[in-house]
Amino acid sequence: MSSIRRRPRRRVALAATAMAAALALTATACNDDDGSDSEGSQPSEDAQAGGDQLQDLIDNLPFDFDMDAWLEGGWEDWDRETWLREIGDYVNPIIEGLWDPDRMEDAEEPDQSIDDDQIEEDVDPPEVDSPEGDRGITDPEPAPVTAEPVPTPYTQNGAPIGKVFFDSPEGPMVCSGTVVKDPAAPGQSNLVATAGHCVHAGAGGGWYRNLTFVPAYNNNGLSADQLAAAAPEDVAPYGVYWAEFVSTTQYWIDNGTAEGGNGAHGDFAVFSVTPEDGSGASLEETVGSALDVNFDAPAVSELGAVTLYGFPAAPPFDGATMHMCVDYPSRLSMDASMPVMYWAGCTMTGGSSGGPWLRTNEAGGPELVSVNSIGPLESTWLAGPRLDTDARDVFDYVSSQTG
């Protein structure tokens, strides 16, 4: 018998309502203001040390780095000889005004698709009670779940979630990401979780450039036409944050490709940020919340309902607004040596990559257990990696660099 257990739609609807309420509470508990100012928050020391950290990164690069040439357009040179790809070899100097609203709107979603024919479903998948037992198992394909708009304003209903922008050899690109808690900086996190393919090209390339995060993008959910004429504060209510340190799994770097699902089991990344405007408050202080990350989630059969968030940009969506899906995940495996992937029905498209998979923890709050990684050409489901030891190592590395 299949291990997929379909719940009544009312249960799913209640789960969606509960998660939205929990997200709203995480924001209002820290910040009662809809805007980017946070009264009483103290400037983060990390922001003041940004210049020294950047110079340290440049000094440790495997070749001479010309900052002036980079800022004048040298970053557009994607020569493989100078395209940094190894963990620890990363530099991302701020280019003020690069990511203006027009350039954000022009950003394309990365292709991260897989053909359903490449997935081999198990005939009679067993239901197990441990994550180790889930490895190597693929359940029947989940039924589609229609993506629903997230209520606005996002500063109240999804403040930790936003858009990730970056440059690739193909031009400006867009993903989704989430502010996550940093145990090394309680209440002052500057960490963002996203997908590995939103920061690194995988086996065929290196780190993407001009990596930035815009929390609560398009706060009031304006249409694409309205957004084109909107004020900058409507597009980026909390401002633009530039990545300082970034890491993804070695599995993604060694195996990741844009098509076919290669490397997807390790498609997770974390980066730390600093504000473009030089303000002192941390990202968590500014948006008013950050989410826990669970690197030891239970077996899929015990995971419960999950809510997937993102900014889908490929048709029929336009990338302007945040959407979500709620489903009870099943299992997808393309590499039995790796932790199983979570598999859920969802019609979100490209651009939602890197958006969070949230479940309710024992304390009743939301916790991140995965990120959007791959989906089929028909956009009927999404899959994300189970966060295990490799993902924790990625997180710990970035956290340790920001102290």
Buried (B, 14 or more C-beta within 10 A) or exposed (E): EBBBEEBEEEEBEBBBEBBBEBBBBBBBEBBEEBEBEBEEBEEBEBBEBBEEBBEEBBEEBEEEBEEEEBBEEEBEEBEEEBBBBEBBBBBBBBBEEBBEBEBBBEBBBBBBBBEEEEBEBBEEBEBBEEBEBBBBBBBBBBEBBEBBEBBBBBBBBBBBBBBBBBBBEEEBBBBBBBBBBBEBBEBBBBBBBBBBBBBBBBBEBBBBBBBBBBBBBBBBBBEEEEBEEBEEEBBBBBBBBBBBBBBBBBBBBEBBBBEBBBBBBBBBBBBBBBBBEEBBBBBBBBBBBBBBBBBEBBBBBEBBBBBBBBBBBBEEBBBBBBBBBBBBBBBBBBBEEBBBBBBBBBBBBBBBBBBBBBBBBEEEBBBBBBBBBBBBEEBBBBBBBBBBEBBBBBBBBBBEBBE
